Amino acid sequence: MKEFIWLIPALPFAGAFVLVVTGARLPKRLVPIIGAGSVGGSALVTFLLGIEFISTHATIFKQTVWQWLNVA
């Protein structure tokens, strides 16, 4: 499940992108579903990752996404 940590910031960003690009053309009932659904999905992923973290009794969780600056 740790490989899905990238979804936490990506889901709200994708929801915002969809609303910005197609917001005026979407039905009024669909706009809050996309907005709240993307944030809710991110919260669900966070909750599931938290449960996994607690159940494995881990003390450190580290995931390198990219290296910004390489110092020797």
Stockholm file with secondary structure:
# STOCKHOLM 1.0

chainA/1-72         MKEFIWLIPALPFAGAFVLVVTGARLPKRLVPIIGAGSVGGSALVTFLLGIEFISTHATIFKQTVWQWLNVA
#=GR chainA/1-72 SS CGGGTTHHHHHHHHHHHHHHHHTTTSCTTHHHHHHHHHHHHHHHHHHHHHHHHHHTTCSCCCCCCCCSCCCC
#=GC SS_cons        CGGGTTHHHHHHHHHHHHHHHHTTTSCTTHHHHHHHHHHHHHHHHHHHHHHHHHHTTCSCCCCCCCCSCCCC
//
